[in-house]
Amino acid sequence: MTTSTIKPAGSEDVPPVGKGEVRDDLAMDMAGDVGVAAAASLTKRDSEEDTWASKGYSYINPFVHRIEIDSHIEVAKVYVLTVLLLPIRVVGCVLSLISAWMFACIGLYGMTLDDLKEKPLTGWRKQMQYMTARAMRMVYTSGSFHYVSMKGRAATPKEAPILVVAPHSSYVDSILVVASGPPSIVAKRETADIPLLGRIINYAQPIYVQREDPNSRQNTIRDIVARARSTDDWPQVVIFAEGTCTNRTALIKFKPGAFYPGVPVQPVLLKYPNKFDTFTWTWDGPGVLRLLWLTMTQFYNRCEIEYLPVYTPSPAEVADANLYANNVREVMAKALGVPTSDYSFEDVIVMSRARDMKIPFPGDIVEIERTIEKLGLIESQRDAELCQSYHGLSNTDRLDIITFAELLQIDLKNPNLHKLFALLDHRRMGAVSLKSFLLCSLFCKYKNSELMTFLRALINLYSESSQRIDRNSFVRLMKHAGGKLNEQKAQALFYALDTDNLGYVSFDAFAEHTEKQKSSYKFLYHKSEHIRRSKAAN
């Protein structure tokens, strides 16, 4: 894999530099802080720990996306259109957006957010809403989406109050909202305050999520249920059931929010039949600005919206929102011709935390966890034993499959052992790093524990004794503190602990110091209880 968005023929693969986002359909803000990388002098030995995804094992990972433009002609076209076409498109997008904002301002004149929540728009305000949607459609047209084709019959709000949309793969997916209806959406309350877009989103009469409200999820579900069961002429509610963006290779688990009302839903498929996929925005892939640039420097792009028949739930599905969600997902996956996946939005949270904590191959950490759980290593103490003897072992950076099996005390013929080895063998060199395995294993074991507990488990990977940790080892250890202690802060902390200038500190002194100043180091004592441990499949 390569994260280069433009890769001329013959170019070499480069280390991943993509950027991902964490999002869900109820607009939860799960993004964590990202720490400053350690200096080259301190990271060369552990360079593979900065790799995002393994190349050694092939499987469907819905959260990784790469763009490869191999033709020199296509690369040249991108740069030529950057000069000749991109400025015109940017101006067109801005003018269309301003037009939509003006229509929205007129339609919202004299109305409050409470008014928009109480009853659906009617009369001239409803007509102005259509005008706003048409202006927003011109934003996409200006941005290269000239062709949007519709398949199937769109149900009326009475037939299907909720539109279940999948796969969700891009910021471009909102084209569904401006091309059909427009329906309502679920959005964070803060979006109402975004310049220009805030007024336009308000005019769609969204269901807002109040992040500061601890009962936000329940209240949002209640509002969806009220809309879906109302006798008023409310527009349909659009819900991207996956809850986060994927690369469309599989449908991940649907979140049950759209299915709690127990009313009929209409599945809607989004497809982008284009030569290059320059708009898929996943956790591990190109950033949004690069995607926008590559998308707007194509002559045109296509989008296909397919409405499947309305799905009416059975009594069993009405009683069980998860069953309802799974069955609708199966119907949509079959229509798309893609498999379903056990991955979910919560797995993105796990991968993001692993990335922040500088765990090797964070993009594969969920698959690694499932594999080591099948091997019985989650409940085993073998990783702790290997940590204790780590400095007494030789060639720990280049273990072959036989040595790896012996160290883990697992039968060499076990297929899950070979899968784990392939996941860790990201360079396909027939060798893996013991440190990489131990970091992954201990993360999977302690990801729901306090960060201090995890750091204590890592001590022997960086120092022969917990009582004599030198400065370099201390800084290396602290890079796993979730990005909160960068090199400069870690060194300052080391010197604060080493009051006698001994050149080393003890982990107990570190724990005592942070405990006394817990207000400054509370992140070390926070349990990430929202990160659930997935059970391995049988």
C-alpha positions as CSV (number, residue, x, y, z in Angstrom):
1,M,0.0,0.0,0.0
2,T,1.0,3.6,-0.4
3,T,-0.5,6.8,0.8
4,S,0.8,8.9,-2.0
5,T,-2.2,10.5,-3.7
6,I,-0.3,10.9,-7.0
7,K,2.1,8.1,-7.8
8,P,3.9,8.3,-11.1
9,A,4.9,5.1,-12.7
10,G,8.1,3.6,-11.2
11,S,7.9,5.6,-8.0
12,E,8.6,3.9,-4.6
13,D,6.2,3.3,-1.8
14,V,6.5,5.9,1.0
15,P,5.6,5.7,4.6
16,P,2.0,6.5,5.3
17,V,1.3,10.2,5.9
18,G,-2.5,10.2,5.5
19,K,-4.9,11.7,8.0
20,G,-8.2,10.2,9.2
21,E,-11.2,11.6,11.0
22,V,-13.5,10.1,13.6
23,R,-17.2,10.7,13.0
24,D,-20.6,9.0,13.7
25,D,-24.2,9.5,12.7
26,L,-25.0,11.1,16.1
27,A,-22.1,13.5,15.7
28,M,-20.1,12.4,18.7
29,D,-16.8,14.1,19.1
30,M,-14.3,11.4,19.8
31,A,-11.3,13.0,18.4
32,G,-8.2,12.8,20.7
33,D,-5.2,15.0,20.9
34,V,-2.2,14.0,18.7
35,G,1.2,14.4,20.2
36,V,4.4,15.7,18.7
37,A,6.6,13.0,17.1
38,A,9.9,12.1,18.8
39,A,13.1,13.3,17.3
40,A,14.8,11.2,14.7
41,S,17.6,10.3,17.0
42,L,15.1,8.7,19.3
43,T,12.8,7.0,16.7
44,K,15.1,5.4,14.2
45,R,15.3,2.2,16.2
46,D,11.5,2.1,16.4
47,S,10.7,3.4,12.9
48,E,8.2,0.6,12.2
49,E,6.1,1.8,15.1
50,D,5.1,4.8,13.1
51,T,3.7,2.6,10.3
52,W,-0.1,2.9,10.1
53,A,-1.0,-0.3,8.3
54,S,0.6,-3.6,7.6
55,K,1.4,-4.7,4.1
56,G,2.1,-8.3,4.9
57,Y,-1.4,-9.7,5.2
58,S,-4.3,-9.0,2.7
59,Y,-7.8,-8.6,4.1
60,I,-10.7,-6.2,3.8
61,N,-10.0,-3.2,5.9
62,P,-12.8,-0.7,5.3
63,F,-10.9,2.2,6.9
64,V,-7.9,2.4,4.6
65,H,-7.9,4.2,1.3
66,R,-5.2,4.8,-1.3
67,I,-5.2,6.7,-4.6
68,E,-2.7,5.7,-7.2
69,I,-2.5,7.7,-10.4
70,D,0.2,5.8,-12.3
71,S,-0.1,7.5,-15.7
72,H,2.2,10.4,-16.4
73,I,-0.5,11.8,-18.7
74,E,-3.1,11.7,-15.9
75,V,-0.6,13.3,-13.5
76,A,0.2,16.1,-16.1
77,K,-3.6,16.6,-16.6
78,V,-4.1,17.2,-12.8
79,Y,-1.4,19.9,-12.8
80,V,-2.6,21.6,-16.0
81,L,-6.3,21.7,-14.7
82,T,-5.0,23.0,-11.4
83,V,-3.9,26.1,-13.3
84,L,-6.7,26.3,-15.9
85,L,-9.8,24.9,-14.3
86,L,-9.5,24.8,-10.6
87,P,-9.7,28.6,-10.0
88,I,-12.9,28.8,-12.1
89,R,-14.4,25.9,-10.1
90,V,-13.6,27.5,-6.8
91,V,-15.2,30.7,-7.8
92,G,-18.3,28.8,-9.1
93,C,-18.5,26.9,-5.8
94,V,-18.3,30.1,-3.7
95,L,-20.9,32.0,-5.8
96,S,-23.3,29.0,-5.6
97,L,-22.8,28.7,-1.8
98,I,-23.4,32.4,-1.3
99,S,-26.6,32.1,-3.4
100,A,-27.8,29.2,-1.3
101,W,-27.0,31.1,1.9
102,M,-29.1,34.1,0.6
103,F,-32.1,31.9,-0.1
104,A,-31.8,30.3,3.3
105,C,-31.6,33.7,5.0
106,I,-34.8,34.8,3.2
107,G,-36.6,31.5,4.1
108,L,-35.5,31.7,7.7
109,Y,-36.5,35.3,8.3
110,G,-38.4,35.6,11.5
111,M,-37.8,32.0,12.6
112,T,-35.9,30.5,15.5
113,L,-34.4,27.1,15.9
114,D,-37.3,26.2,18.2
115,D,-39.7,27.1,15.4
116,L,-37.9,24.9,13.0
117,K,-38.1,22.0,15.5
118,E,-41.8,22.3,16.2
119,K,-43.4,21.9,12.8
120,P,-42.4,21.4,9.1
121,L,-42.1,24.2,6.7
122,T,-45.0,25.1,4.4
123,G,-46.0,27.6,1.7
124,W,-43.4,30.0,0.4
125,R,-40.8,28.9,2.9
126,K,-41.0,25.4,1.6
127,Q,-40.5,26.7,-2.0
128,M,-37.6,28.7,-0.9
129,Q,-36.1,25.6,0.7
130,Y,-36.2,23.9,-2.8
131,M,-34.4,27.0,-4.2
132,T,-31.7,26.6,-1.6
133,A,-31.3,22.9,-2.5
134,R,-31.0,23.8,-6.2
135,A,-28.3,26.4,-5.4
136,M,-26.4,23.8,-3.3
137,R,-26.7,21.4,-6.2
138,M,-24.8,24.0,-8.2
139,V,-22.0,23.8,-5.7
140,Y,-21.4,20.2,-6.6
141,T,-21.8,20.9,-10.3
142,S,-19.2,23.6,-10.1
143,G,-17.0,21.2,-8.2
144,S,-17.0,18.6,-11.0
145,F,-20.1,16.5,-10.2
146,H,-21.9,17.2,-13.4
147,Y,-23.7,13.8,-13.5
148,V,-26.0,12.5,-10.8
149,S,-28.2,9.6,-11.9
150,M,-31.2,8.3,-10.0
151,K,-32.3,4.7,-10.0
152,G,-35.4,3.2,-8.5
153,R,-38.4,5.0,-7.0
154,A,-38.0,7.4,-4.1
155,A,-40.6,6.7,-1.5
156,T,-42.7,9.4,0.0
157,P,-42.2,10.4,3.7
158,K,-45.4,8.6,4.6
159,E,-44.2,5.4,2.9
160,A,-40.7,5.5,4.5
161,P,-40.0,8.3,7.0
162,I,-36.3,7.3,7.2
163,L,-33.8,7.0,4.4
164,V,-31.0,4.6,5.4
165,V,-28.0,5.5,3.3
166,A,-24.8,3.4,2.6
167,P,-22.0,3.1,2.0
168,H,-20.9,6.4,3.7
169,S,-17.5,7.2,2.3
170,S,-17.1,10.9,1.7
171,Y,-18.0,14.5,2.4
172,V,-19.5,14.3,-1.1
173,D,-22.2,11.9,0.1
174,S,-24.2,15.0,1.1
175,I,-25.0,15.4,-2.5
176,L,-28.0,13.1,-1.7
177,V,-29.5,15.8,0.4
178,V,-29.4,18.5,-2.3
179,A,-30.4,16.2,-5.1
180,S,-33.5,14.7,-3.5
181,G,-36.0,16.6,-1.5
182,P,-34.3,18.0,0.4
183,P,-34.6,15.6,3.4
184,S,-33.6,16.4,6.9
185,I,-30.3,15.3,8.5
186,V,-28.8,14.5,11.9
187,A,-26.1,17.1,12.8
188,K,-24.1,18.5,15.7
189,R,-25.7,21.6,17.3
190,E,-22.5,23.5,16.6
191,T,-23.0,23.3,12.9
192,A,-25.8,25.9,13.2
193,D,-23.0,28.5,13.9
194,I,-20.8,27.7,10.9
195,P,-20.6,30.7,8.6
196,L,-22.7,30.3,5.5
197,L,-23.3,26.6,5.9
198,G,-24.9,27.0,9.3
199,R,-28.0,28.8,7.9
200,I,-28.3,26.4,5.0
201,I,-28.2,23.4,7.4
202,N,-30.7,25.0,9.7
203,Y,-33.1,25.4,6.7
204,A,-33.1,21.6,6.2
205,Q,-34.7,21.3,9.6
206,P,-32.1,18.9,11.0
207,I,-32.3,16.9,14.1
208,Y,-29.6,18.5,16.2
209,V,-27.3,16.6,18.7
210,Q,-26.4,18.5,21.9
211,R,-22.9,17.2,22.7
212,E,-22.8,18.9,26.1
213,D,-26.0,17.0,27.1
214,P,-25.1,13.7,28.7
215,N,-28.5,12.3,27.4
216,S,-27.7,13.4,23.9
217,R,-27.9,10.0,22.3
218,Q,-31.2,9.1,23.9
219,N,-32.7,12.6,23.1
220,T,-31.6,12.2,19.4
221,I,-33.2,8.8,19.1
222,R,-36.4,10.2,20.7
223,D,-36.5,13.1,18.2
224,I,-36.0,10.6,15.3
225,V,-38.8,8.5,16.6
226,A,-41.1,11.6,17.0
227,R,-40.4,12.7,13.4
228,A,-40.9,9.2,12.0
229,R,-44.2,8.6,13.8
230,S,-45.6,12.2,13.3
231,T,-48.7,12.8,11.2
232,D,-47.3,16.2,10.1
233,D,-45.7,16.6,6.7
234,W,-42.1,16.3,7.9
235,P,-39.4,15.6,5.3
236,Q,-37.7,12.2,5.4
237,V,-34.7,11.9,7.8
238,V,-31.4,10.8,6.1
239,I,-29.2,8.6,8.3
240,F,-25.8,7.2,7.3
241,A,-26.2,4.0,9.2
242,E,-22.5,3.0,9.3
243,G,-21.8,6.0,11.4
244,T,-18.3,6.7,9.8
245,C,-16.7,6.8,6.4
246,T,-15.4,3.6,4.8
247,N,-13.8,2.8,1.5
248,R,-16.9,0.9,0.2
249,T,-15.2,-2.5,0.0
250,A,-17.7,-3.8,2.6
251,L,-20.6,-2.6,4.7
252,I,-19.6,-2.3,8.4
253,K,-22.1,-2.8,11.2
254,F,-25.0,-0.4,11.1
255,K,-25.7,1.7,14.1
256,P,-29.3,1.1,15.4
257,G,-30.4,4.7,15.6
258,A,-32.4,4.7,12.4
259,F,-34.1,1.5,13.3
260,Y,-35.4,2.2,16.9
261,P,-38.6,3.9,15.6
262,G,-39.6,0.5,14.1
263,V,-41.1,2.2,11.0
264,P,-40.5,1.3,7.3
265,V,-37.2,2.6,5.9
266,Q,-36.0,3.0,2.4
267,P,-32.4,1.8,1.8
268,V,-30.4,4.1,-0.5
269,L,-27.2,3.2,-2.2
270,L,-24.5,5.7,-3.1
271,K,-22.1,4.8,-6.0
272,Y,-19.3,6.7,-7.7
273,P,-18.5,5.0,-11.0
274,N,-15.4,7.1,-11.8
275,K,-11.9,6.3,-13.2
276,F,-10.2,7.5,-10.0
277,D,-11.6,7.5,-6.5
278,T,-10.5,11.0,-5.4
279,F,-13.1,11.6,-2.8
280,T,-13.2,8.6,-0.4
281,W,-12.3,10.1,3.0
282,T,-11.3,7.4,5.5
283,W,-9.5,7.1,8.8
284,D,-6.3,6.2,7.1
285,G,-6.0,7.9,3.7
286,P,-5.5,11.3,2.0
287,G,-6.7,14.4,3.8
288,V,-9.7,16.4,2.8
289,L,-7.8,19.3,1.1
290,R,-5.9,16.9,-1.1
291,L,-9.0,15.0,-2.0
292,L,-10.8,18.3,-2.9
293,W,-7.9,19.3,-5.1
294,L,-7.8,15.9,-7.0
295,T,-11.6,15.8,-7.3
296,M,-11.8,19.4,-8.7
297,T,-9.0,18.8,-11.2
298,Q,-10.9,16.0,-13.0
299,F,-13.0,17.0,-16.1
300,Y,-16.1,15.6,-14.4
301,N,-17.2,13.1,-11.8
302,R,-20.3,10.9,-11.6
303,C,-22.5,9.9,-8.7
304,E,-25.3,7.3,-8.8
305,I,-28.1,7.2,-6.2
306,E,-30.1,4.0,-6.2
307,Y,-33.4,3.7,-4.2
308,L,-34.1,0.2,-3.2
309,P,-37.7,-1.0,-2.3
310,V,-39.1,0.1,1.0
311,Y,-38.2,-2.3,3.8
312,T,-41.1,-2.9,6.2
313,P,-39.9,-4.5,9.5
314,S,-41.4,-7.7,10.9
315,P,-42.7,-7.7,14.5
316,A,-39.4,-9.3,15.5
317,E,-37.4,-6.5,13.8
318,V,-39.6,-3.8,15.4
319,A,-38.8,-5.3,18.8
320,D,-35.1,-5.6,18.1
321,A,-33.4,-2.6,16.4
322,N,-30.1,-4.5,16.0
323,L,-31.8,-7.3,14.2
324,Y,-33.6,-4.8,12.0
325,A,-30.3,-3.0,11.2
326,N,-28.5,-6.3,10.3
327,N,-31.2,-7.4,8.0
328,V,-31.4,-4.1,6.1
329,R,-27.6,-4.2,5.9
330,E,-27.7,-7.6,4.3
331,V,-30.2,-6.4,1.7
332,M,-28.0,-3.4,0.8
333,A,-24.8,-5.4,0.7
334,K,-26.4,-7.9,-1.7
335,A,-27.5,-5.1,-4.0
336,L,-24.0,-3.5,-3.9
337,G,-22.3,-6.9,-4.5
338,V,-20.0,-6.4,-1.5
339,P,-19.6,-8.4,1.7
340,T,-20.7,-7.3,5.2
341,S,-18.0,-6.8,7.8
342,D,-17.8,-7.1,11.6
343,Y,-16.0,-3.8,11.8
344,S,-17.9,-0.9,13.3
345,F,-17.5,2.7,14.3
346,E,-16.1,1.7,17.6
347,D,-13.2,0.1,15.9
348,V,-12.2,3.5,14.5
349,I,-12.0,4.7,18.1
350,V,-9.7,1.8,18.9
351,M,-7.5,2.4,15.9
352,S,-7.3,6.2,16.6
353,R,-6.2,5.5,20.2
354,A,-3.6,3.1,19.0
355,R,-2.3,5.7,16.6
356,D,-2.1,8.3,19.3
357,M,-0.3,5.9,21.6
358,K,2.3,5.1,18.9
359,I,1.3,1.4,18.7
360,P,2.7,-0.3,15.6
361,F,0.2,-0.8,12.7
362,P,-2.8,1.0,14.3
363,G,-4.7,0.4,11.0
364,D,-4.5,-3.3,11.7
365,I,-4.8,-3.3,15.4
366,V,-8.4,-4.6,15.4
367,E,-7.5,-7.5,13.2
368,I,-4.4,-8.2,15.3
369,E,-6.5,-8.2,18.5
370,R,-9.0,-10.7,17.0
371,T,-6.1,-12.9,15.9
372,I,-4.2,-12.9,19.2
373,E,-7.6,-13.5,21.0
374,K,-8.1,-16.6,18.9
375,L,-4.6,-17.7,19.9
376,G,-5.6,-17.4,23.6
377,L,-3.0,-14.7,24.1
378,I,-5.3,-12.0,25.5
379,E,-5.9,-14.0,28.7
380,S,-2.4,-15.4,28.7
381,Q,0.6,-13.9,30.6
382,R,3.0,-14.9,27.9
383,D,3.5,-11.3,26.7
384,A,4.3,-10.2,30.2
385,E,6.9,-13.0,30.6
386,L,8.5,-12.0,27.3
387,C,8.7,-8.4,28.4
388,Q,10.5,-9.5,31.6
389,S,13.1,-11.4,29.6
390,Y,13.2,-9.0,26.6
391,H,16.7,-7.7,27.1
392,G,18.1,-11.2,27.5
393,L,16.8,-12.3,24.1
394,S,18.8,-11.9,20.9
395,N,17.7,-10.8,17.4
396,T,14.4,-9.5,18.7
397,D,14.0,-7.3,15.6
398,R,14.2,-10.2,13.1
399,L,12.3,-13.2,14.3
400,D,11.4,-15.9,11.8
401,I,8.2,-17.8,12.0
402,I,9.8,-20.8,13.9
403,T,11.4,-18.6,16.6
404,F,8.2,-16.6,16.9
405,A,6.2,-19.7,17.4
406,E,8.6,-21.0,20.0
407,L,8.6,-17.7,22.0
408,L,4.8,-17.6,22.0
409,Q,4.6,-21.3,22.8
410,I,2.1,-21.9,20.0
411,D,2.0,-24.8,17.6
412,L,3.7,-23.9,14.3
413,K,0.9,-25.4,12.3
414,N,-1.7,-23.0,13.9
415,P,-3.1,-20.9,11.0
416,N,-3.8,-18.0,13.3
417,L,-0.1,-17.9,14.2
418,H,0.7,-17.5,10.5
419,K,-1.9,-14.8,10.1
420,L,-0.5,-12.9,13.1
421,F,3.0,-13.2,11.7
422,A,1.9,-11.9,8.3
423,L,0.1,-8.9,9.9
424,L,3.3,-8.0,11.8
425,D,5.6,-8.7,8.8
426,H,4.7,-5.4,7.2
427,R,7.8,-5.4,4.9
428,R,7.2,-9.0,3.8
429,M,10.8,-9.9,4.8
430,G,9.9,-13.1,6.5
431,A,10.7,-11.6,9.9
432,V,8.9,-9.7,12.6
433,S,9.8,-7.5,15.5
434,L,9.2,-8.9,19.0
435,K,8.8,-5.4,20.3
436,S,6.1,-4.7,17.8
437,F,4.2,-7.8,18.8
438,L,4.5,-7.0,22.5
439,L,3.3,-3.4,22.0
440,C,0.3,-4.6,20.1
441,S,-0.5,-7.4,22.5
442,L,-0.2,-5.2,25.6
443,F,-2.3,-2.4,24.0
444,C,-5.1,-4.9,23.3
445,K,-4.9,-6.2,26.8
446,Y,-4.8,-2.8,28.6
447,K,-6.7,-0.5,26.2
448,N,-9.6,-0.2,28.8
449,S,-7.2,0.3,31.7
450,E,-5.5,3.4,33.0
451,L,-2.7,4.6,30.8
452,M,-0.3,4.4,33.8
453,T,-1.0,0.6,34.0
454,F,-0.1,0.2,30.3
455,L,3.1,2.2,30.7
456,R,4.1,0.1,33.7
457,A,3.7,-3.0,31.6
458,L,6.1,-1.6,28.9
459,I,9.0,-0.7,31.2
460,N,11.1,-3.7,30.4
461,L,10.9,-3.0,26.7
462,Y,12.8,0.2,27.2
463,S,14.8,-0.4,30.4
464,E,16.4,-3.4,32.1
465,S,15.2,-2.1,35.4
466,S,12.2,-0.1,36.5
467,Q,14.4,1.5,39.2
468,R,17.1,2.8,36.7
469,I,15.4,4.3,33.7
470,D,17.8,6.6,31.8
471,R,16.7,9.7,30.0
472,N,16.5,8.2,26.4
473,S,14.6,5.2,27.7
474,F,12.2,7.4,29.7
475,V,11.5,9.6,26.6
476,R,10.9,6.5,24.5
477,L,8.5,5.1,27.1
478,M,6.6,8.4,27.3
479,K,5.9,8.5,23.6
480,H,3.2,5.8,24.3
481,A,1.4,8.2,26.7
482,G,-1.3,9.0,24.1
483,G,0.5,12.0,22.6
484,K,0.3,14.0,25.8
485,L,4.0,13.9,26.6
486,N,6.1,14.8,23.6
487,E,9.9,14.7,23.7
488,Q,10.3,18.2,25.2
489,K,7.7,17.6,27.9
490,A,9.1,14.1,28.7
491,Q,12.6,15.4,29.0
492,A,11.5,18.2,31.3
493,L,9.6,15.7,33.4
494,F,12.7,13.5,33.6
495,Y,14.9,16.4,34.9
496,A,12.2,17.3,37.4
497,L,12.3,13.7,38.7
498,D,16.1,13.4,38.6
499,T,16.7,16.0,41.4
500,D,20.1,14.4,42.4
501,N,21.4,14.3,38.8
502,L,21.9,10.6,38.8
503,G,21.1,10.2,35.1
504,Y,18.3,7.8,35.8
505,V,14.9,7.7,37.5
506,S,12.5,5.0,38.8
507,F,9.1,4.3,37.5
508,D,7.8,4.5,41.1
509,A,9.1,8.0,41.4
510,F,7.4,8.9,38.2
511,A,4.1,7.4,39.4
512,E,4.4,9.2,42.8
513,H,5.1,12.5,41.1
514,T,2.2,12.3,38.7
515,E,-0.1,11.1,41.5
516,K,0.7,14.2,43.5
517,Q,0.1,16.5,40.5
518,K,-2.9,14.6,39.2
519,S,-4.6,17.7,37.9
520,S,-1.8,18.0,35.4
521,Y,-1.5,14.3,34.6
522,K,-5.1,13.2,34.9
523,F,-4.8,11.6,31.4
524,L,-2.5,9.0,32.9
525,Y,-5.3,7.8,35.3
526,H,-8.2,8.0,32.9
527,K,-9.9,4.7,31.9
528,S,-11.0,4.5,28.3
529,E,-14.1,2.5,29.1
530,H,-15.7,3.4,25.7
531,I,-13.2,1.2,24.0
532,R,-14.8,-2.2,24.1
533,R,-13.0,-5.5,23.7
534,S,-14.4,-7.3,20.6
535,K,-14.9,-11.0,20.9
536,A,-13.1,-13.2,18.4
537,A,-15.2,-14.9,15.9
538,N,-15.5,-18.7,16.2
